[in-house]
Amino acid sequence: MAKHKIALIPGDGIGKEVLPEGVRVLEAAGRRFGFQLEFTDFDWSCDRFAKTGKMMPDDGMETLKQYESIFLGAVGWPGVPDHVSLWGLLIPIRRGFQQYVNLRPVRLFEGLKSPLADRKPGDIDYFIVRENNEGEYSSVGGRLYEGTEYEMAMQQAVFTRRGCDRVMRYAFELAKTRKKHVTSATKSNGIIHTMPYWDERFAAIKAAYPDVRTDQYHIDILTAHFVQHPDWFDVVVGSNLFGDILSDLGPAIAGSLGVAPSANINPERDFPSMFEPVHGSAPDIAGQGIANPIGQIWSGAMMLEHLGHADAAAAVVSAIERVVADPAGRTRDLGGRATTASCGAAIAAAIG
Ligand SMILES: NC(=O)c1ccc[n+]([C@@H]2O[C@H](COP(=O)([O-])OP(=O)(O)OC[C@H]3O[C@@H](n4cnc5c(N)ncnc54)[C@H](O)[C@@H]3O)[C@@H](O)[C@H]2O)c1
């Protein structure tokens, strides 16, 4: 029987509520499809930061290396600045483990209502491939003349050939398994060094994929197209910042941020990959047991696919589809009254 070692990092807020539901569903999938998951819990979080001054221990990355995958809830809590929690835990993992693809599916499920008029399942079904290691989110920069009237802050964007090419190639390979269409998010009219370079690399990579249709839009009009023409998209590739913004917009259009999953993938498998919902720790609803666990559970399905259990992953997604099709299975963000636990239990039961 296949056995996989998984590191669990619930994190903060609703991360601690939705992660156990993800585990419940993964265990149900393991029982049905005949594999075992061995979980180890890590309390790395803002709570830990408050006690020790560190989001994770100094040897945290070494520890995580021993696991096949990381299953994470959400990180961030009032009292700890968001850039401290993000750069203290998530970003070191994404970068240290070369998880350079942040893959975020967007799909409208049967029974869920899109805030866009007259959109039905099938109209909204695409992937966002976000560059996850460089771009606008860099630690290069600083402040000068602090505390004076000449005070200034600078932040350097970093676009390397290796970084652009590998994430674009991933997008084209993914498109080959779907509708064979890749859209690039750019802004080469306003950002005149890095974005023309991004376009240049996109043109170079697409030359190797003559059977994949391509287009590119500046990020401003692209956000409008996401709302007006969601059916235009199949695979959308963007830089770290553009991909981040698009992957909150996409799920909002598909009904709720609470259902959106994501995978931080190291395609070469030199290091563990990490699977987490798109949403954050939601302090406004934390502790009430009403958070939607589907983003976490669908992220678990992406992890199963990565671990080589495509049939189990498909069964989890199908169980999600069946549960949300029934109003009784929906949490408050989807207009229902289900709790985090009852929704998770229903999905686990639907796996059989
Ligand atoms: N990957 C991550 O861990 C991650 C991602 C985004 C934000 N954050 C952090 O989370 C904290 C809160 O950030 P935010 O408020 O901007 O974003 P958020 O995603 O936590 O919440 C945004 C809104 O969506 C709602 N929401 C989010 N997830 C939901 C779910 N599963 N079910 C129902 N409703 C849900 C929240 O109640 C809130 O109204 C901050 O500290 C931020 O830095 C972490």
Ligand as a Chemical Component Dictionary entry (heavy atoms), coordinates in Angstrom:
data_LIG
# 
_chem_comp.id                   LIG 
_chem_comp.type                 NON-POLYMER 
_chem_comp.pdbx_formal_charge   0 
_chem_comp.three_letter_code    LIG 
# 
loop_
_chem_comp_atom.comp_id 
_chem_comp_atom.atom_id 
_chem_comp_atom.alt_atom_id 
_chem_comp_atom.type_symbol 
_chem_comp_atom.charge 
_chem_comp_atom.model_Cartn_x 
_chem_comp_atom.model_Cartn_y 
_chem_comp_atom.model_Cartn_z 
_chem_comp_atom.pdbx_ordinal 
LIG N1  N1  N 0  -2.030  32.165 1.859 1  
LIG C1  C1  C 0  -2.341  32.735 3.006 2  
LIG O1  O1  O 0  -2.081  32.185 4.051 3  
LIG C2  C2  C 0  -3.011  34.078 2.988 4  
LIG C3  C3  C 0  -3.700  34.543 1.861 5  
LIG C4  C4  C 0  -4.391  35.752 1.948 6  
LIG C5  C5  C 0  -4.372  36.475 3.133 7  
LIG N2  N2  N 1  -3.680  35.999 4.197 8  
LIG C6  C6  C 0  -3.695  36.674 5.506 9  
LIG O2  O2  O 0  -4.984  36.439 6.099 10 
LIG C7  C7  C 0  -5.352  37.576 6.907 11 
LIG C8  C8  C 0  -6.702  38.092 6.480 12 
LIG O3  O3  O 0  -6.597  38.584 5.134 13 
LIG P1  P1  P 0  -7.815  39.090 4.260 14 
LIG O4  O4  O 0  -8.944  39.465 5.173 15 
LIG O5  O5  O -1 -7.284  40.059 3.299 16 
LIG O6  O6  O 0  -8.241  37.836 3.374 17 
LIG P2  P2  P 0  -9.106  36.537 3.747 18 
LIG O7  O7  O 0  -9.037  35.635 2.567 19 
LIG O8  O8  O 0  -8.675  35.964 5.042 20 
LIG O9  O9  O 0  -10.618 37.067 3.909 21 
LIG C9  C9  C 0  -11.273 37.884 2.925 22 
LIG C10 C10 C 0  -12.796 37.761 3.097 23 
LIG O10 O10 O 0  -13.217 36.476 2.601 24 
LIG C11 C11 C 0  -13.876 35.747 3.623 25 
LIG N3  N3  N 0  -13.404 34.359 3.559 26 
LIG C12 C12 C 0  -12.122 33.958 3.340 27 
LIG N4  N4  N 0  -12.047 32.626 3.380 28 
LIG C13 C13 C 0  -13.295 32.164 3.623 29 
LIG C14 C14 C 0  -13.853 30.861 3.796 30 
LIG N5  N5  N 0  -13.100 29.748 3.709 31 
LIG N6  N6  N 0  -15.166 30.764 4.049 32 
LIG C15 C15 C 0  -15.940 31.853 4.128 33 
LIG N7  N7  N 0  -15.480 33.119 3.981 34 
LIG C16 C16 C 0  -14.168 33.263 3.735 35 
LIG C17 C17 C 0  -13.446 36.384 4.942 36 
LIG O11 O11 O 0  -14.416 36.177 5.956 37 
LIG C18 C18 C 0  -13.252 37.843 4.558 38 
LIG O12 O12 O 0  -14.468 38.538 4.628 39 
LIG C19 C19 C 0  -4.205  38.580 6.735 40 
LIG O13 O13 O 0  -3.340  38.425 7.828 41 
LIG C20 C20 C 0  -3.529  38.166 5.442 42 
LIG O14 O14 O 0  -2.172  38.515 5.366 43 
LIG C21 C21 C 0  -3.010  34.810 4.156 44 
# 
loop_
_chem_comp_bond.comp_id 
_chem_comp_bond.atom_id_1 
_chem_comp_bond.atom_id_2 
_chem_comp_bond.value_order 
_chem_comp_bond.pdbx_ordinal 
LIG N1  C1  SING 1  
LIG C1  O1  DOUB 2  
LIG C1  C2  SING 3  
LIG C2  C3  SING 4  
LIG C2  C21 DOUB 5  
LIG C3  C4  DOUB 6  
LIG C4  C5  SING 7  
LIG C5  N2  DOUB 8  
LIG N2  C6  SING 9  
LIG N2  C21 SING 10 
LIG C6  O2  SING 11 
LIG C6  C20 SING 12 
LIG O2  C7  SING 13 
LIG C7  C8  SING 14 
LIG C7  C19 SING 15 
LIG C8  O3  SING 16 
LIG O3  P1  SING 17 
LIG P1  O4  DOUB 18 
LIG P1  O5  SING 19 
LIG P1  O6  SING 20 
LIG O6  P2  SING 21 
LIG P2  O7  DOUB 22 
LIG P2  O8  SING 23 
LIG P2  O9  SING 24 
LIG O9  C9  SING 25 
LIG C9  C10 SING 26 
LIG C10 O10 SING 27 
LIG C10 C18 SING 28 
LIG O10 C11 SING 29 
LIG C11 N3  SING 30 
LIG C11 C17 SING 31 
LIG N3  C12 SING 32 
LIG N3  C16 SING 33 
LIG C12 N4  DOUB 34 
LIG N4  C13 SING 35 
LIG C13 C14 SING 36 
LIG C13 C16 DOUB 37 
LIG C14 N5  SING 38 
LIG C14 N6  DOUB 39 
LIG N6  C15 SING 40 
LIG C15 N7  DOUB 41 
LIG N7  C16 SING 42 
LIG C17 O11 SING 43 
LIG C17 C18 SING 44 
LIG C18 O12 SING 45 
LIG C19 O13 SING 46 
LIG C19 C20 SING 47 
LIG C20 O14 SING 48 
# 
